């Protein structure tokens, strides 16, 4: 499971949402965007990631750190960013 999916599921659990449609409404995005994130067709925009961090009361730097692999395919880039941003 990717961290993106984990975040989506955490929002659903926190707010007792029973469908991705309800989740999309909560995040003010389309259902297609949620579906694309779940299917790994697109990565989550940073503004949505920070909105989710606010909803879940998570620290921004932890969300950024954990989303790196979901957003970037280059392992060298991910490793370099992790070195400068330890969890």
Secondary structure, 3 states (H helix, E strand, C coil): CCHHHHHHHHHHHHCCCCCHHHHHHHHCCCHHHHHHHHCCCCCCCHHHHHHHHHHHCCCHHHHHHHHHHHHCCCHHHHHHHHHHCCC
